[in-house]
């Protein structure tokens, strides 16, 4: 699944909407270094989007 292009567009769109928030739910295994689905690159990019803010 290519989540980053979708989340990127949604984040950009939401940033232009007053009072809007974007919630992104992921499987916890994506953030767990011991899991087979661990994706540190995805987590880093999601954190960048959060840190960027509105």
PyMOL Python script that loads the backbone (N, CA, C, O; Angstrom):
from pymol import cmd

cmd.read_pdbstr("""\
ATOM      1  N   UNK A   1       0.838  -1.159   0.000  1.00  0.00           N
ATOM      2  CA  UNK A   1       0.000   0.000   0.000  1.00  0.00           C
ATOM      3  C   UNK A   1       0.895   1.238   0.000  1.00  0.00           C
ATOM      4  O   UNK A   1       1.858   1.317   0.764  1.00  0.00           O
ATOM      5  N   UNK A   2       0.579   2.182  -0.843  1.00  0.00           N
ATOM      6  CA  UNK A   2       1.351   3.423  -0.942  1.00  0.00           C
ATOM      7  C   UNK A   2       0.653   4.518  -0.134  1.00  0.00           C
ATOM      8  O   UNK A   2      -0.119   5.313  -0.669  1.00  0.00           O
ATOM      9  N   UNK A   3       0.939   4.534   1.138  1.00  0.00           N
ATOM     10  CA  UNK A   3       0.247   5.457   2.029  1.00  0.00           C
ATOM     11  C   UNK A   3       0.767   6.898   1.925  1.00  0.00           C
ATOM     12  O   UNK A   3      -0.009   7.843   2.062  1.00  0.00           O
ATOM     13  N   UNK A   4       2.047   7.066   1.688  1.00  0.00           N
ATOM     14  CA  UNK A   4       2.614   8.419   1.719  1.00  0.00           C
ATOM     15  C   UNK A   4       2.022   9.367   0.680  1.00  0.00           C
ATOM     16  O   UNK A   4       1.746  10.517   1.022  1.00  0.00           O
ATOM     17  N   UNK A   5       1.814   8.953  -0.558  1.00  0.00           N
ATOM     18  CA  UNK A   5       1.197   9.894  -1.508  1.00  0.00           C
ATOM     19  C   UNK A   5      -0.202  10.321  -1.069  1.00  0.00           C
ATOM     20  O   UNK A   5      -0.567  11.488  -1.212  1.00  0.00           O
ATOM     21  N   UNK A   6      -0.976   9.392  -0.543  1.00  0.00           N
ATOM     22  CA  UNK A   6      -2.334   9.704  -0.098  1.00  0.00           C
ATOM     23  C   UNK A   6      -2.304  10.623   1.116  1.00  0.00           C
ATOM     24  O   UNK A   6      -3.006  11.634   1.151  1.00  0.00           O
ATOM     25  N   UNK A   7      -1.499  10.278   2.105  1.00  0.00           N
ATOM     26  CA  UNK A   7      -1.406  11.095   3.315  1.00  0.00           C
ATOM     27  C   UNK A   7      -0.843  12.477   2.977  1.00  0.00           C
ATOM     28  O   UNK A   7      -1.272  13.473   3.562  1.00  0.00           O
ATOM     29  N   UNK A   8       0.092  12.551   2.061  1.00  0.00           N
ATOM     30  CA  UNK A   8       0.653  13.838   1.670  1.00  0.00           C
ATOM     31  C   UNK A   8      -0.400  14.763   1.093  1.00  0.00           C
ATOM     32  O   UNK A   8      -0.460  15.939   1.454  1.00  0.00           O
ATOM     33  N   UNK A   9      -1.231  14.245   0.201  1.00  0.00           N
ATOM     34  CA  UNK A   9      -2.303  15.048  -0.390  1.00  0.00           C
ATOM     35  C   UNK A   9      -3.318  15.447   0.675  1.00  0.00           C
ATOM     36  O   UNK A   9      -3.754  16.597   0.723  1.00  0.00           O
ATOM     37  N   UNK A  10      -3.690  14.509   1.518  1.00  0.00           N
ATOM     38  CA  UNK A  10      -4.647  14.822   2.578  1.00  0.00           C
ATOM     39  C   UNK A  10      -4.092  15.866   3.546  1.00  0.00           C
ATOM     40  O   UNK A  10      -4.813  16.777   3.951  1.00  0.00           O
ATOM     41  N   UNK A  11      -2.827  15.742   3.915  1.00  0.00           N
ATOM     42  CA  UNK A  11      -2.209  16.702   4.834  1.00  0.00           C
ATOM     43  C   UNK A  11      -2.201  18.099   4.232  1.00  0.00           C
ATOM     44  O   UNK A  11      -2.480  19.082   4.919  1.00  0.00           O
ATOM     45  N   UNK A  12      -1.883  18.181   2.959  1.00  0.00           N
ATOM     46  CA  UNK A  12      -1.871  19.483   2.277  1.00  0.00           C
ATOM     47  C   UNK A  12      -3.276  20.076   2.233  1.00  0.00           C
ATOM     48  O   UNK A  12      -3.459  21.268   2.480  1.00  0.00           O
ATOM     49  N   UNK A  13      -4.249  19.256   1.923  1.00  0.00           N
ATOM     50  CA  UNK A  13      -5.632  19.719   1.856  1.00  0.00           C
ATOM     51  C   UNK A  13      -6.131  20.186   3.214  1.00  0.00           C
ATOM     52  O   UNK A  13      -6.719  21.261   3.331  1.00  0.00           O
ATOM     53  N   UNK A  14      -5.894  19.377   4.237  1.00  0.00           N
ATOM     54  CA  UNK A  14      -6.359  19.705   5.582  1.00  0.00           C
ATOM     55  C   UNK A  14      -5.685  20.962   6.114  1.00  0.00           C
ATOM     56  O   UNK A  14      -6.289  21.717   6.876  1.00  0.00           O
ATOM     57  N   UNK A  15      -4.446  21.190   5.719  1.00  0.00           N
ATOM     58  CA  UNK A  15      -3.739  22.377   6.220  1.00  0.00           C
ATOM     59  C   UNK A  15      -4.422  23.672   5.769  1.00  0.00           C
ATOM     60  O   UNK A  15      -4.226  24.719   6.386  1.00  0.00           O
ATOM     61  N   UNK A  16      -5.218  23.610   4.702  1.00  0.00           N
ATOM     62  CA  UNK A  16      -5.923  24.793   4.230  1.00  0.00           C
ATOM     63  C   UNK A  16      -7.334  24.923   4.766  1.00  0.00           C
ATOM     64  O   UNK A  16      -8.055  25.844   4.384  1.00  0.00           O
ATOM     65  N   UNK A  17      -7.740  24.025   5.636  1.00  0.00           N
ATOM     66  CA  UNK A  17      -9.096  24.050   6.188  1.00  0.00           C
ATOM     67  C   UNK A  17      -9.058  24.472   7.655  1.00  0.00           C
ATOM     68  O   UNK A  17      -8.446  23.798   8.484  1.00  0.00           O
ATOM     69  N   UNK A  18      -9.699  25.564   7.966  1.00  0.00           N
ATOM     70  CA  UNK A  18      -9.706  26.095   9.335  1.00  0.00           C
ATOM     71  C   UNK A  18     -10.342  25.082  10.287  1.00  0.00           C
ATOM     72  O   UNK A  18     -11.459  24.614  10.065  1.00  0.00           O
ATOM     73  N   UNK A  19      -9.614  24.758  11.343  1.00  0.00           N
ATOM     74  CA  UNK A  19     -10.119  23.868  12.383  1.00  0.00           C
ATOM     75  C   UNK A  19     -10.110  22.390  12.027  1.00  0.00           C
ATOM     76  O   UNK A  19     -10.536  21.565  12.835  1.00  0.00           O
ATOM     77  N   UNK A  20      -9.639  22.035  10.843  1.00  0.00           N
ATOM     78  CA  UNK A  20      -9.636  20.630  10.438  1.00  0.00           C
ATOM     79  C   UNK A  20      -8.406  19.912  10.985  1.00  0.00           C
ATOM     80  O   UNK A  20      -7.345  20.511  11.159  1.00  0.00           O
ATOM     81  N   UNK A  21      -8.567  18.636  11.247  1.00  0.00           N
ATOM     82  CA  UNK A  21      -7.465  17.786  11.698  1.00  0.00           C
ATOM     83  C   UNK A  21      -7.455  16.516  10.857  1.00  0.00           C
ATOM     84  O   UNK A  21      -8.500  16.045  10.408  1.00  0.00           O
ATOM     85  N   UNK A  22      -6.287  15.980  10.654  1.00  0.00           N
ATOM     86  CA  UNK A  22      -6.141  14.726   9.922  1.00  0.00           C
ATOM     87  C   UNK A  22      -5.655  13.658  10.897  1.00  0.00           C
ATOM     88  O   UNK A  22      -4.635  13.829  11.565  1.00  0.00           O
ATOM     89  N   UNK A  23      -6.387  12.573  10.967  1.00  0.00           N
ATOM     90  CA  UNK A  23      -5.978  11.438  11.794  1.00  0.00           C
ATOM     91  C   UNK A  23      -5.587  10.295  10.869  1.00  0.00           C
ATOM     92  O   UNK A  23      -6.339   9.933   9.964  1.00  0.00           O
ATOM     93  N   UNK A  24      -4.413   9.733  11.101  1.00  0.00           N
ATOM     94  CA  UNK A  24      -3.927   8.613  10.300  1.00  0.00           C
ATOM     95  C   UNK A  24      -3.731   7.429  11.239  1.00  0.00           C
ATOM     96  O   UNK A  24      -2.934   7.495  12.174  1.00  0.00           O
ATOM     97  N   UNK A  25      -4.447   6.369  10.989  1.00  0.00           N
ATOM     98  CA  UNK A  25      -4.320   5.155  11.787  1.00  0.00           C
ATOM     99  C   UNK A  25      -3.446   4.161  11.023  1.00  0.00           C
ATOM    100  O   UNK A  25      -3.649   3.920   9.833  1.00  0.00           O
ATOM    101  N   UNK A  26      -2.476   3.593  11.729  1.00  0.00           N
ATOM    102  CA  UNK A  26      -1.605   2.592  11.128  1.00  0.00           C
ATOM    103  C   UNK A  26      -1.593   1.356  12.023  1.00  0.00           C
ATOM    104  O   UNK A  26      -1.942   1.428  13.202  1.00  0.00           O
ATOM    105  N   UNK A  27      -1.197   0.247  11.464  1.00  0.00           N
ATOM    106  CA  UNK A  27      -1.009  -0.941  12.289  1.00  0.00           C
ATOM    107  C   UNK A  27       0.183  -0.706  13.190  1.00  0.00           C
ATOM    108  O   UNK A  27       1.199  -0.163  12.757  1.00  0.00           O
ATOM    109  N   UNK A  28       0.065  -1.107  14.428  1.00  0.00           N
ATOM    110  CA  UNK A  28       1.158  -0.845  15.385  1.00  0.00           C
ATOM    111  C   UNK A  28       2.464  -1.519  14.985  1.00  0.00           C
ATOM    112  O   UNK A  28       3.538  -1.085  15.402  1.00  0.00           O
ATOM    113  N   UNK A  29       2.380  -2.580  14.178  1.00  0.00           N
ATOM    114  CA  UNK A  29       3.588  -3.268  13.726  1.00  0.00           C
ATOM    115  C   UNK A  29       4.477  -2.371  12.858  1.00  0.00           C
ATOM    116  O   UNK A  29       5.687  -2.583  12.780  1.00  0.00           O
ATOM    117  N   UNK A  30       3.889  -1.391  12.223  1.00  0.00           N
ATOM    118  CA  UNK A  30       4.666  -0.473  11.379  1.00  0.00           C
ATOM    119  C   UNK A  30       5.639   0.343  12.228  1.00  0.00           C
ATOM    120  O   UNK A  30       6.694   0.753  11.744  1.00  0.00           O
ATOM    121  N   UNK A  31       5.291   0.576  13.479  1.00  0.00           N
ATOM    122  CA  UNK A  31       6.142   1.351  14.384  1.00  0.00           C
ATOM    123  C   UNK A  31       6.977   0.484  15.327  1.00  0.00           C
ATOM    124  O   UNK A  31       7.735   1.016  16.138  1.00  0.00           O
ATOM    125  N   UNK A  32       6.854  -0.819  15.236  1.00  0.00           N
ATOM    126  CA  UNK A  32       7.541  -1.748  16.144  1.00  0.00           C
ATOM    127  C   UNK A  32       8.779  -2.345  15.473  1.00  0.00           C
ATOM    128  O   UNK A  32       8.656  -3.143  14.544  1.00  0.00           O
ATOM    129  N   UNK A  33       9.975  -1.959  15.943  1.00  0.00           N
ATOM    130  CA  UNK A  33      11.204  -2.461  15.331  1.00  0.00           C
ATOM    131  C   UNK A  33      11.336  -3.988  15.333  1.00  0.00           C
ATOM    132  O   UNK A  33      12.097  -4.542  14.540  1.00  0.00           O
ATOM    133  N   UNK A  34      10.615  -4.656  16.202  1.00  0.00           N
ATOM    134  CA  UNK A  34      10.699  -6.116  16.267  1.00  0.00           C
ATOM    135  C   UNK A  34       9.722  -6.796  15.302  1.00  0.00           C
ATOM    136  O   UNK A  34       9.772  -8.014  15.134  1.00  0.00           O
ATOM    137  N   UNK A  35       8.855  -6.039  14.682  1.00  0.00           N
ATOM    138  CA  UNK A  35       7.828  -6.621  13.817  1.00  0.00           C
ATOM    139  C   UNK A  35       8.305  -6.711  12.368  1.00  0.00           C
ATOM    140  O   UNK A  35       9.157  -5.935  11.935  1.00  0.00           O
ATOM    141  N   UNK A  36       7.751  -7.656  11.635  1.00  0.00           N
ATOM    142  CA  UNK A  36       8.130  -7.834  10.229  1.00  0.00           C
ATOM    143  C   UNK A  36       7.644  -6.676   9.361  1.00  0.00           C
ATOM    144  O   UNK A  36       8.199  -6.439   8.289  1.00  0.00           O
ATOM    145  N   UNK A  37       6.616  -5.952   9.806  1.00  0.00           N
ATOM    146  CA  UNK A  37       6.058  -4.840   9.017  1.00  0.00           C
ATOM    147  C   UNK A  37       6.689  -3.493   9.374  1.00  0.00           C
ATOM    148  O   UNK A  37       6.258  -2.456   8.872  1.00  0.00           O
ATOM    149  N   UNK A  38       7.700  -3.503  10.232  1.00  0.00           N
ATOM    150  CA  UNK A  38       8.350  -2.261  10.664  1.00  0.00           C
ATOM    151  C   UNK A  38       8.823  -1.453   9.455  1.00  0.00           C
ATOM    152  O   UNK A  38       9.470  -1.978   8.549  1.00  0.00           O
ATOM    153  N   UNK A  39       8.483  -0.164   9.466  1.00  0.00           N
ATOM    154  CA  UNK A  39       8.851   0.708   8.351  1.00  0.00           C
ATOM    155  C   UNK A  39       9.353   2.044   8.901  1.00  0.00           C
ATOM    156  O   UNK A  39       8.585   2.999   9.013  1.00  0.00           O
ATOM    157  N   UNK A  40      10.633   2.109   9.243  1.00  0.00           N
ATOM    158  CA  UNK A  40      11.155   3.338   9.833  1.00  0.00           C
ATOM    159  C   UNK A  40      11.065   4.534   8.890  1.00  0.00           C
ATOM    160  O   UNK A  40      10.915   5.666   9.349  1.00  0.00           O
ATOM    161  N   UNK A  41      11.154   4.307   7.594  1.00  0.00           N
ATOM    162  CA  UNK A  41      11.034   5.402   6.635  1.00  0.00           C
ATOM    163  C   UNK A  41       9.650   6.013   6.654  1.00  0.00           C
ATOM    164  O   UNK A  41       9.505   7.235   6.624  1.00  0.00           O
ATOM    165  N   UNK A  42       8.640   5.175   6.704  1.00  0.00           N
ATOM    166  CA  UNK A  42       7.261   5.661   6.777  1.00  0.00           C
ATOM    167  C   UNK A  42       7.041   6.426   8.075  1.00  0.00           C
ATOM    168  O   UNK A  42       6.443   7.501   8.072  1.00  0.00           O
ATOM    169  N   UNK A  43       7.518   5.878   9.169  1.00  0.00           N
ATOM    170  CA  UNK A  43       7.340   6.552  10.459  1.00  0.00           C
ATOM    171  C   UNK A  43       8.029   7.916  10.462  1.00  0.00           C
ATOM    172  O   UNK A  43       7.477   8.886  10.981  1.00  0.00           O
ATOM    173  N   UNK A  44       9.215   7.996   9.894  1.00  0.00           N
ATOM    174  CA  UNK A  44       9.944   9.264   9.839  1.00  0.00           C
ATOM    175  C   UNK A  44       9.172  10.294   9.022  1.00  0.00           C
ATOM    176  O   UNK A  44       9.071  11.455   9.419  1.00  0.00           O
ATOM    177  N   UNK A  45       8.633   9.877   7.898  1.00  0.00           N
ATOM    178  CA  UNK A  45       7.881  10.810   7.044  1.00  0.00           C
ATOM    179  C   UNK A  45       6.599  11.262   7.730  1.00  0.00           C
ATOM    180  O   UNK A  45       6.237  12.434   7.635  1.00  0.00           O
ATOM    181  N   UNK A  46       5.903  10.355   8.420  1.00  0.00           N
ATOM    182  CA  UNK A  46       4.710  10.743   9.154  1.00  0.00           C
ATOM    183  C   UNK A  46       5.052  11.741  10.254  1.00  0.00           C
ATOM    184  O   UNK A  46       4.312  12.698  10.482  1.00  0.00           O
ATOM    185  N   UNK A  47       6.175  11.516  10.937  1.00  0.00           N
ATOM    186  CA  UNK A  47       6.597  12.466  11.980  1.00  0.00           C
ATOM    187  C   UNK A  47       6.911  13.837  11.389  1.00  0.00           C
ATOM    188  O   UNK A  47       6.611  14.864  11.997  1.00  0.00           O
ATOM    189  N   UNK A  48       7.516  13.850  10.202  1.00  0.00           N
ATOM    190  CA  UNK A  48       7.799  15.121   9.530  1.00  0.00           C
ATOM    191  C   UNK A  48       6.504  15.877   9.240  1.00  0.00           C
ATOM    192  O   UNK A  48       6.439  17.093   9.422  1.00  0.00           O
ATOM    193  N   UNK A  49       5.486  15.169   8.793  1.00  0.00           N
ATOM    194  CA  UNK A  49       4.211  15.812   8.511  1.00  0.00           C
ATOM    195  C   UNK A  49       3.582  16.365   9.789  1.00  0.00           C
ATOM    196  O   UNK A  49       3.013  17.456   9.781  1.00  0.00           O
ATOM    197  N   UNK A  50       3.684  15.616  10.884  1.00  0.00           N
ATOM    198  CA  UNK A  50       3.168  16.099  12.159  1.00  0.00           C
ATOM    199  C   UNK A  50       3.926  17.329  12.619  1.00  0.00           C
ATOM    200  O   UNK A  50       3.319  18.311  13.047  1.00  0.00           O
ATOM    201  N   UNK A  51       5.237  17.283  12.534  1.00  0.00           N
ATOM    202  CA  UNK A  51       6.068  18.396  12.982  1.00  0.00           C
ATOM    203  C   UNK A  51       5.868  19.647  12.137  1.00  0.00           C
ATOM    204  O   UNK A  51       6.008  20.768  12.626  1.00  0.00           O
ATOM    205  N   UNK A  52       5.540  19.447  10.870  1.00  0.00           N
ATOM    206  CA  UNK A  52       5.308  20.577   9.973  1.00  0.00           C
ATOM    207  C   UNK A  52       4.090  21.366  10.412  1.00  0.00           C
ATOM    208  O   UNK A  52       4.050  22.590  10.287  1.00  0.00           O
ATOM    209  N   UNK A  53       3.101  20.658  10.927  1.00  0.00           N
ATOM    210  CA  UNK A  53       1.888  21.308  11.420  1.00  0.00           C
ATOM    211  C   UNK A  53       1.090  21.964  10.311  1.00  0.00           C
ATOM    212  O   UNK A  53       1.341  21.752   9.125  1.00  0.00           O
ATOM    213  N   UNK A  54       0.121  22.767  10.727  1.00  0.00           N
ATOM    214  CA  UNK A  54      -0.757  23.408   9.754  1.00  0.00           C
ATOM    215  C   UNK A  54      -0.069  24.476   8.931  1.00  0.00           C
ATOM    216  O   UNK A  54      -0.697  25.095   8.073  1.00  0.00           O
TER     217      UNK A  54
END
""", "prot")
cmd.dss("prot")
cmd.show_as("cartoon", "prot")
cmd.util.cbc("prot")
cmd.orient("prot")
